[in-house]
Amino acid sequence: MTKLIVGLGNPGSEYKNTRHNIAWDTFEKLSFFNDLRWIEKNKGLHATKDIDGEKYIFLMPQTYMNLSGESVAPFANFYKIDLEDILVIHDELDLSFGTVGFKDGGGLAGHNGLKSIAQCLGKQNFKRLRLGIGRPVHGSVSSWVLSGYHGEDKDFIGNYLEGAAKAIEQYIEKGFQSAARTYSKKKII
């Protein structure tokens, strides 16, 4: 059985360490990240790892956020991955910074990356790991998600990313239900 774990973000050095790229930054904190060999295919960078007899494909679409589905759908189709075996990791405005939560399907909360994936897959009932970035007090949402971390957020981002990586590893080791019980809108920093 093959499972797909998608981290949403934007390619290019100007987007590194921004709120929109928190999923990619979380991948880098996985305990086995340095063992992964990334290959370019289907408008994305992907790496494959066998864990306890299951094949996991880690994918970072390189299409920019609002076209993520153009990378996700070809992987899901080529590897014949069922919708319930897709986990999308993304930034979440509706959770405060440092809070994570697993979600099984549901609404897309205006997230352009999720909208693109749902449109390209034809359904939106894939699993998600929501990484809270909070909402801006002032200014636009687009400026907020494309900016770096400041103040306390900057001080704690390393711990936050490590905690989020542990949530992904629990999903891999114990399954979605276990991870969702442990990380149900859980403040991890």
C-alpha positions as semicolon CSV with decimal commas, in nm:
position;residue;x (nm);y (nm);z (nm)
1;M;0,000;0,000;0,000
2;T;0,125;0,348;-0,088
3;K;0,049;0,665;0,105
4;L;0,109;1,020;-0,013
5;I;0,217;1,294;0,228
6;V;0,203;1,637;0,064
7;G;0,364;1,947;0,208
8;L;0,230;2,268;0,055
9;G;0,451;2,566;-0,015
10;N;0,594;2,794;-0,282
11;P;0,920;2,732;-0,471
12;G;1,197;2,990;-0,471
13;S;1,436;3,128;-0,213
14;E;1,216;3,435;-0,155
15;Y;0,952;3,207;0,004
16;K;1,189;3,013;0,229
17;N;1,099;3,045;0,599
18;T;0,763;3,209;0,530
19;R;0,434;3,108;0,691
20;H;0,303;2,966;0,363
21;N;0,601;2,726;0,351
22;I;0,566;2,591;0,705
23;A;0,487;2,241;0,571
24;W;0,814;2,226;0,374
25;D;1,005;2,352;0,677
26;T;0,838;2,079;0,885
27;F;0,955;1,810;0,641
28;E;1,313;1,920;0,711
29;K;1,263;1,833;1,081
30;L;1,155;1,472;1,017
31;S;1,396;1,234;1,192
32;F;1,466;1,059;0,859
33;F;1,477;1,371;0,637
34;N;1,847;1,333;0,556
35;D;1,778;0,980;0,425
36;L;1,531;1,108;0,166
37;R;1,643;1,148;-0,196
38;W;1,434;1,413;-0,372
39;I;1,354;1,370;-0,741
40;E;1,171;1,608;-0,976
41;K;0,858;1,466;-1,142
42;N;0,501;1,579;-1,221
43;K;0,565;1,944;-1,127
44;G;0,694;1,845;-0,784
45;L;0,985;1,721;-0,579
46;H;0,918;1,381;-0,429
47;A;1,099;1,125;-0,217
48;T;0,997;0,770;-0,136
49;K;1,056;0,582;0,188
50;D;0,950;0,233;0,294
51;I;0,842;0,232;0,659
52;D;0,721;-0,087;0,827
53;G;0,621;-0,247;0,497
54;E;0,434;0,056;0,365
55;K;0,554;0,290;0,093
56;Y;0,535;0,661;0,169
57;I;0,576;0,927;-0,096
58;F;0,663;1,273;0,033
59;L;0,573;1,546;-0,214
60;M;0,650;1,918;-0,234
61;P;0,457;2,059;-0,533
62;Q;0,668;2,313;-0,725
63;T;0,369;2,478;-0,895
64;Y;0,313;2,759;-0,645
65;M;0,045;2,718;-0,384
66;N;-0,264;2,795;-0,593
67;L;-0,182;2,522;-0,849
68;S;-0,076;2,246;-0,607
69;G;-0,335;2,003;-0,742
70;E;-0,150;1,994;-1,076
71;S;0,126;1,804;-0,896
72;V;-0,077;1,610;-0,638
73;A;-0,332;1,457;-0,879
74;P;-0,075;1,298;-1,116
75;F;0,102;1,132;-0,820
76;A;-0,224;1,005;-0,674
77;N;-0,332;0,871;-1,015
78;F;0,002;0,717;-1,117
79;Y;0,051;0,533;-0,786
80;K;-0,324;0,455;-0,755
81;I;-0,338;0,614;-0,410
82;D;-0,681;0,615;-0,248
83;L;-0,810;0,950;-0,126
84;E;-0,803;0,828;0,236
85;D;-0,427;0,762;0,198
86;I;-0,345;1,123;0,111
87;L;-0,234;1,358;0,390
88;V;-0,191;1,726;0,299
89;I;0,011;1,943;0,539
90;H;-0,061;2,314;0,517
91;D;-0,057;2,650;0,692
92;E;-0,383;2,735;0,871
93;L;-0,498;3,091;0,945
94;D;-0,781;2,973;1,173
95;L;-0,547;2,810;1,427
96;S;-0,316;3,016;1,645
97;F;0,060;2,992;1,594
98;G;0,196;2,678;1,755
99;T;-0,130;2,482;1,729
100;V;-0,168;2,175;1,508
101;G;-0,470;1,968;1,420
102;F;-0,546;1,670;1,199
103;K;-0,865;1,691;0,996
104;D;-1,042;1,430;0,785
105;G;-1,199;1,606;0,487
106;G;-1,430;1,899;0,545
107;G;-1,421;2,254;0,416
108;L;-1,125;2,420;0,249
109;A;-1,131;2,743;0,457
110;G;-1,043;2,955;0,154
111;H;-0,698;2,793;0,124
112;N;-0,596;2,814;-0,242
113;G;-0,365;2,511;-0,224
114;L;-0,643;2,293;-0,083
115;K;-0,890;2,430;-0,341
116;S;-0,654;2,335;-0,623
117;I;-0,604;1,983;-0,487
118;A;-0,979;1,931;-0,440
119;Q;-1,048;2,058;-0,792
120;C;-0,784;1,833;-0,952
121;L;-0,880;1,524;-0,752
122;G;-1,252;1,589;-0,797
123;K;-1,310;1,548;-0,422
124;Q;-1,205;1,722;-0,105
125;N;-1,228;1,442;0,151
126;F;-0,851;1,392;0,181
127;K;-0,683;1,411;0,521
128;R;-0,499;1,721;0,641
129;L;-0,254;1,828;0,906
130;R;-0,326;2,194;0,977
131;L;-0,032;2,398;1,108
132;G;-0,158;2,712;1,279
133;I;-0,006;3,042;1,176
134;G;-0,278;3,270;1,315
135;R;-0,431;3,570;1,143
136;P;-0,267;3,908;1,096
137;V;-0,370;4,182;1,338
138;H;-0,309;4,443;1,066
139;G;-0,256;4,418;0,691
140;S;-0,359;4,166;0,429
141;V;-0,371;3,790;0,462
142;S;-0,153;3,747;0,151
143;S;0,121;3,967;0,298
144;W;0,096;3,772;0,625
145;V;0,132;3,424;0,476
146;L;0,418;3,534;0,250
147;S;0,614;3,698;0,532
148;G;0,863;3,549;0,775
149;Y;0,826;3,504;1,150
150;H;0,870;3,790;1,396
151;G;0,892;3,835;1,774
152;E;0,791;3,532;1,980
153;D;0,692;3,339;1,667
154;K;1,052;3,368;1,544
155;D;1,184;3,255;1,885
156;F;0,966;2,942;1,890
157;I;0,949;2,839;1,523
158;G;1,223;2,575;1,560
159;N;1,040;2,400;1,845
160;Y;0,711;2,431;1,658
161;L;0,851;2,266;1,344
162;E;1,002;1,982;1,548
163;G;0,668;1,924;1,723
164;A;0,483;1,926;1,390
165;A;0,733;1,673;1,249
166;K;0,657;1,448;1,548
167;A;0,286;1,469;1,458
168;I;0,368;1,347;1,105
169;E;0,580;1,065;1,246
170;Q;0,295;0,957;1,475
171;Y;0,065;0,949;1,173
172;I;0,316;0,722;0,997
173;E;0,378;0,496;1,298
174;K;0,029;0,469;1,449
175;G;-0,214;0,582;1,180
176;F;-0,447;0,874;1,128
177;Q;-0,691;0,806;1,413
178;S;-0,419;0,784;1,677
179;A;-0,245;1,097;1,549
180;A;-0,578;1,283;1,527
181;R;-0,658;1,196;1,891
182;T;-0,318;1,314;2,011
183;Y;-0,311;1,625;1,794
184;S;-0,664;1,762;1,803
185;K;-0,609;2,138;1,781
186;K;-0,318;2,084;2,018
187;K;-0,091;2,370;2,121
188;I;0,258;2,219;2,088
189;I;0,473;2,514;2,193
